[in-house]
Amino acid sequence: MMLRSLLFTPGDSLKKIEKGAAGPADALILDLEDSVAEANRPDARRLVHDFLAAHRERTRQQLWVRINPLDTPHARLDLAAVIAGRPDGIVLPKVRSSTDVTMLSHYLDALEPAFDVPVSSVRILPVATETAQAIFALGTYAGASPRLLALTWGAEDLAAAIGASANRDASGRLEFTYQMARSLCLVGAAAADVAAIETIFPDFRNHVGLQAYANVARRDGFRGMMAIHPGQVEIINNAFTPSGDEIAWATRVVAAFAGSTTGTVGLDGQMLDMPHLKQARRLLETASLKAQPTRASKGTPS
């Protein structure tokens, strides 16, 4: 399924998780990292495992878990606690390079059979711009793991990593360093032949700003977007869902090329070539994936 919206929910708050689960997000990210205080992590792991185990049927909404960074002792404890609940995927924060994705993939290779989880069923989504090292590795993800679903990025932790006091100017626009990180994530995802997922829009009360930001993200090539509040999800879903007019146009483009023996065609006074055909096919693929439900995890609730 195309994941248009991925909503973060604190892993130590059942109330917030249930609120997210009742909403229209394509995926919940049950967070064991930044939103959970150190003292609450053991309880959060148990809560997340129990919620996963009680919600094995995922035809409408996927359930992902953000673990702690691999270079902390928390990461392996997180994985050992939640894998038996069969999460659809792991969000990996503060990666340094694609090597971290490969290492996590090896951990999952060992954990899945140990917990009777279908082999290769747990996917990986790295947050690929949160460390200084990661910026120089955004072109290295091709072949890192068949589990790799997409790349996403973030500006807040990167600012802390490089010692910046802010990542936006007085108008709220991202400074150049973070615009660069965003662009490199987008191109890096294309180089790895996976989707790019846009980062959060932090001003969760500003729905007009979110709408504009999400529209630009989709225009630029992102396939979905992170959310930090349930009120953002519907706007994000709408922004990343092809409209009827777009689908109709893409269908006509594909049909025009199907009836042509050359690499260019004329349609409604425009000259179209292979990049237009590729864009049309991708849009129709996106629309088709939107029409499909998420996969259901195997097994029954425990």
C-alpha positions in Angstrom: 0.0 0.0 0.0 1.1 3.6 -0.6 1.7 5.2 2.8 0.5 8.8 2.4 0.5 9.6 6.1 2.6 8.2 9.0 1.5 9.5 12.4 3.8 9.5 15.4 2.3 8.4 18.7 4.1 8.2 22.0 4.7 4.6 22.9 3.9 5.2 26.6 0.4 6.6 26.0 -2.3 4.1 25.2 -4.8 6.9 25.0 -2.8 8.7 22.2 -2.1 5.4 20.4 -5.8 4.5 20.4 -6.8 8.0 19.2 -4.3 7.6 16.3 -5.6 4.1 15.6 -9.2 5.4 15.3 -8.1 8.0 12.7 -7.4 7.9 9.0 -3.5 7.6 9.1 -2.2 5.0 6.7 0.4 4.1 9.4 1.0 4.7 13.0 4.6 5.0 14.3 4.6 3.8 17.9 7.5 5.8 19.3 10.0 4.4 21.8 12.6 7.2 21.2 12.3 10.9 21.7 8.7 11.1 23.0 9.4 8.6 25.8 11.3 9.5 28.9 14.2 7.2 30.0 12.3 6.0 33.1 9.2 5.1 31.0 10.9 3.0 28.3 10.4 -0.5 29.9 6.7 0.2 30.3 6.5 1.7 26.8 8.0 -1.4 25.3 5.4 -3.6 27.0 2.6 -1.3 26.0 3.7 -1.2 22.3 4.1 -5.0 22.2 0.7 -5.6 23.7 -0.9 -3.1 21.3 0.8 -4.8 18.3 -0.3 -8.2 19.5 -3.9 -7.1 19.9 -4.1 -5.5 16.5 -2.7 -8.1 14.1 -5.3 -7.4 11.4 -3.8 -4.5 9.4 -5.9 -4.1 6.3 -6.6 -0.5 7.0 -3.7 0.8 8.9 -0.1 -0.3 9.3 1.7 -0.3 12.7 5.4 0.7 12.8 7.7 1.2 15.7 10.4 3.8 16.0 13.2 2.3 18.1 16.2 4.1 19.6 19.4 4.6 17.6 21.5 1.4 16.9 24.5 2.8 18.8 22.5 2.9 22.1 21.8 0.0 24.4 18.1 0.7 24.1 17.9 -0.4 20.4 18.3 -4.1 21.0 16.0 -4.0 24.0 13.4 -2.2 21.9 13.6 -4.8 19.1 13.5 -7.8 21.5 10.4 -6.4 23.1 8.3 -5.6 20.0 9.2 -8.1 17.3 6.9 -10.7 18.6 4.0 -8.3 18.0 4.8 -8.4 14.3 5.2 -4.7 13.5 4.9 -3.8 9.8 8.2 -2.0 10.0 10.9 -0.3 12.1 11.6 3.4 11.9 15.4 3.8 12.5 16.5 7.2 13.8 19.9 8.9 13.7 21.4 6.6 11.1 25.0 7.3 10.1 24.9 5.6 6.7 23.2 2.7 4.9 25.4 0.4 7.0 23.0 0.9 9.9 20.1 -0.3 7.7 22.1 -3.4 6.8 22.9 -4.0 10.4 19.3 -3.7 11.5 18.3 -6.0 8.7 20.6 -8.6 10.1 19.1 -8.2 13.5 15.7 -8.7 12.0 16.9 -11.8 10.1 17.7 -13.4 13.5 14.7 -12.1 15.4 11.9 -13.0 13.1 12.4 -16.8 13.2 13.1 -16.6 16.9 9.7 -15.0 17.6 7.8 -17.0 14.9 7.4 -13.9 12.7 7.2 -14.4 8.9 10.6 -14.1 7.4 11.4 -10.7 5.8 8.0 -9.3 6.7 9.3 -6.4 8.9 10.4 -3.4 6.7 12.8 -0.6 7.5 12.4 3.2 7.2 15.5 5.2 8.2 15.5 8.8 9.1 18.5 9.5 6.9 19.6 13.1 7.8 19.7 13.3 11.5 23.5 13.0 11.9 26.3 14.9 10.2 27.8 11.7 8.8 24.5 10.7 7.3 24.4 13.7 4.9 27.4 12.4 3.1 25.9 8.9 2.7 22.5 9.7 1.2 23.6 8.1 -2.1 24.5 4.8 -0.6 21.2 3.1 0.2 20.8 1.1 -3.0 21.1 -2.6 -2.1 21.4 -1.9 1.6 18.6 -4.3 2.4 15.5 -5.7 0.6 13.6 -4.6 3.7 14.2 -0.9 2.8 10.8 0.7 2.1 11.7 4.4 1.8 13.9 7.2 3.1 12.7 10.0 5.2 14.5 13.0 6.7 14.4 15.4 9.7 15.8 18.9 10.5 15.6 19.1 14.3 18.2 16.5 15.2 20.5 17.6 12.4 20.5 21.2 13.8 21.5 19.8 17.2 24.2 17.6 15.6 25.9 20.5 13.9 25.5 23.0 16.8 23.0 25.3 15.1 20.6 27.4 17.3 17.8 27.2 14.7 17.0 25.6 11.4 14.5 28.2 10.1 14.8 31.9 9.3 12.5 34.6 10.7 9.9 33.8 8.0 9.8 30.1 9.0 11.6 29.0 5.9 14.2 26.2 6.2 17.8 27.4 6.1 19.9 26.2 3.2 21.6 23.4 5.1 18.2 21.7 5.8 16.9 22.4 2.3 20.0 20.6 1.1 19.4 17.7 3.4 15.8 17.4 2.1 16.8 17.5 -1.5 19.6 14.9 -1.0 17.1 12.6 0.8 14.7 12.9 -2.2 17.5 12.2 -4.7 19.0 9.4 -2.5 15.6 7.7 -2.4 15.4 7.8 -6.1 18.9 6.4 -6.5 17.9 3.5 -4.2 14.6 3.0 -6.1 12.5 3.5 -3.0 10.0 6.2 -2.0 10.9 9.4 -0.3 8.7 10.4 2.7 8.5 14.1 3.7 9.3 15.1 7.3 6.9 16.6 9.8 5.3 20.1 9.6 5.9 21.2 13.2 3.3 24.0 13.5 0.4 21.5 13.9 -2.3 24.2 14.4 -1.4 25.8 11.0 -3.6 23.8 8.6 -3.2 26.3 5.8 0.6 26.1 6.1 0.5 22.3 6.2 -1.7 22.2 3.1 0.8 24.3 1.2 3.8 22.4 2.5 2.3 19.0 1.7 1.3 20.1 -1.8 4.9 21.2 -2.5 6.3 18.0 -1.1 4.1 15.9 -3.5 5.0 18.2 -6.4 8.7 17.8 -5.6 8.4 14.0 -5.7 7.8 12.9 -2.1 5.3 10.0 -1.9 4.0 10.6 1.7 4.6 12.6 4.8 5.1 12.3 8.6 2.5 13.8 11.0 2.8 14.7 14.7 -0.9 15.4 15.4 -4.1 13.5 14.4 -5.5 16.8 13.0 -2.8 16.8 10.3 -3.6 13.4 8.8 -6.6 14.2 6.6 -4.8 17.2 5.0 -1.8 15.0 4.3 -3.9 12.2 2.9 -5.7 14.6 0.5 -2.4 16.1 -0.6 -0.9 12.8 -1.6 -4.0 11.3 -3.2 -4.1 11.8 -7.0 -7.2 13.7 -8.1 -9.7 12.4 -10.6 -8.5 15.0 -13.1 -4.9 13.8 -12.6 -5.8 10.2 -13.1 -7.8 11.0 -16.2 -4.9 13.0 -17.7 -2.4 10.2 -16.9 -4.7 7.6 -18.5 -4.9 9.7 -21.7 -1.1 10.1 -21.8 -0.5 6.3 -21.4 -3.1 5.6 -24.1 -1.6 8.2 -26.5 1.8 6.5 -26.2 0.3 3.0 -26.6 -1.0 4.1 -30.0 2.3 5.7 -31.1 5.3 4.2 -32.8 7.6 7.1 -31.9 9.1 8.4 -28.6 7.0 11.6 -28.7 3.3 12.3 -29.0 1.0 15.3 -29.3 -1.8 15.7 -26.8 -4.1 18.7 -26.3 -1.5 20.9 -28.1 1.4 19.7 -26.0 4.4 17.7 -27.1 5.0 14.8 -24.7 8.0 12.5 -24.5 9.3 9.6 -22.3 9.6 11.6 -19.0 5.9 12.5 -19.3 5.0 8.8 -19.9 7.1 7.8 -16.9 5.3 10.4 -14.7 1.9 9.3 -15.9 2.6 5.6 -15.2 3.9 6.5 -11.7 0.8 8.5 -11.0 -1.5 5.6 -12.1 0.6 3.3 -10.0 0.1 5.5 -7.0 -3.6 5.7 -7.6 -3.8 1.9 -7.9 -1.8 1.4 -4.7 -4.1 3.8 -2.8 -7.0 1.6 -3.9 -5.5 -1.5 -2.3 -5.7 -2.2 1.5 -2.7 -2.6 3.6 -1.5 -6.2 4.0 -2.9 -8.1 6.9 -0.2 -9.5 9.3 -0.4 -13.3 9.6 -1.6 -14.8 12.8 -4.3 -14.1 15.3 -4.3 -11.8 18.2 -2.6 -13.2 21.3 
